Amino acid sequence: MVDEILKPDTHTPEDEDFKALLEKEGKVSFWLEPGQKVKAYVISITKDYVYIDLGGKTEGVIDVKEFKAGEEPLSIKEGDEIDAFFIHVKDGVKRFTTRLHGYSTIDLKGIRDAYHADLPVSGKVKSSIKGGFEVMVGGVKCFCPISQIDIKPNKEGETYIGETFPFKVIGFEEDGKNIVLSRRAVLEQERQEAIEEIKKTLFVGMELTGTIKSIHSFGIFVDLKGVDGLIPVSELGWDRNERPEDVYSRGQELIVKVIGIDWEKNRLTLSLKALKEDPWKNIEERYNVGDKIKGRVVKITSFGAFVSLEPGIEGLLHISNIEAGRRIKHPKEVLEEGQTIEAYILSINGEGRKISLSLENPYKEEPELPEEGELLDGVVEQVMPYGIFIKLDNGLTGLLPNSETGLPKGTNMKKAYPPGTRLKVGVIGVNREQRKITLSRVAAESIEERNMVDQHLNAAKGQSEGEKKLGSLGELLKIHLNRGS
């Protein structure tokens, strides 16, 4: 009869009025729900029970065994305030438990009450059977499916046999002939409770130790004792070019800093970068305008290339500072990612976090431009579809158009003049405003021929007019004969 009164769907409006009256007087409502948590005071202790005051003349009892371990003295005394959970009414007495992790029930009715109260019970795993385990709760046989024995069941099921665990009663059918238990439900509840407790202690700016749970292209998930946080890839470090999988591994322990909390969206944002000193701090003390530096090309765009000088510090090599006397449509014509280069610092803006670079030293004195008709030596630096760039011995760069190579149209210039080939070239054009030099192999032959004639003419000075003419004509004839051969 008492059990029927406990059912909430039997309450009448008059019952509710009476309930409100009791609560107004500061007394615990008689209509306790199974599993309901209450605060109470210990009023007396006997051999078998601890009696608690629920307010007014209402009392309840808790098994004294819950407060005693072996021969140890009781862990409570009269007057102590405790938290207890309502189980059921038996023989007119309200029964409670403090063992949220599983109280011992010795009969079928107790298991049924635990099922309705959503409270755990203590059970001993007796044996492994098809699909799960046989568990004894008191003297009652129950069944725990293998998927419910743990959050991640151990393949070696024998490890659970003989152990006593708290279980939730998730199925009570056929008047107790079919009782299904779940240890997993208890573990998940404990984990969630632990997470909620951890959440209360977290705050932005806090430093924590966690373990890497998984690694992705967008960042790393870190387990902080039950709570997962994300380190976005942008917060892994100042060097944005490192790939997470190349630097970190699952199970690795990290010290992280909390930089964002949003429990409504269940997001916890972490950072490793926030624990490291900003490399841009005092940048002007480490680098100076005009310095020649080494760096690695980490990114190429249509407008230039980004060069890593150190972790977290990158400089921009603009396309206009890559050309170095040549015309290019894209930096990829000259540079490639991963390449190590030498460059010069044009400007430093620490506040704006910018460094400008140049392949050529803009502060050195530029060599004088040659005159048209000069014969120069140089080395093939780069072969392009329209011509060949020659690095001249005076430090300047000139363009040898395909039409001035003296080779037939359609010749493979890369095979004819591979980079590193030394050539004599003649200057046929000089743009002094743009400092561009146009070169020619065809003109070089004519210039070289003219120079040879001039040399012989000068050597013939002091000789008779007839001898000079004969010598000059003989040398010219020799030159043409050699060219013909």
Secondary structure, DSSP 8 states (H G I E B T S, - for coil): -HHHHH-GGG--HHHHHHHHHHHHTT---S---TT-EEEEEEEEE-SSEEEEEEETTEEEEEEGGGG--TTS--S--TT-EEEEEEEEEETTEEEEE--TT-B---SHHHHHHHHHHT--EEEEEEEEETTEEEEEETTEEEEEEGGGS-SS--S-GGGGTT-EEEEEEEEEEGGGTEEEEEHHHHHHHHHHHHHHHHHHH--TT-EEEEEEEEEETTEEEEEETTEEEEEEGGGS-S-TT--HHHH--TT-EEEEEEEEEETTTTEEEEESGGGS--TTTTHHHH--TT-EEEEEEEEEETTEEEEEEETTEEEEEEGGGT-TTS--SSGGGT--TT-EEEEEEEEEETTTTEEEEESS-TTS-------TT-EEEEEEEEEETTEEEEEETTS-EEEEEGGGS-S-TT--HHHHS-TT-EEEEEEEEEETTTTEEEEEHHHHHHHHHHHHHHHHHHHTTTS-HHHHHHHHHHHHHHHHHHHH-
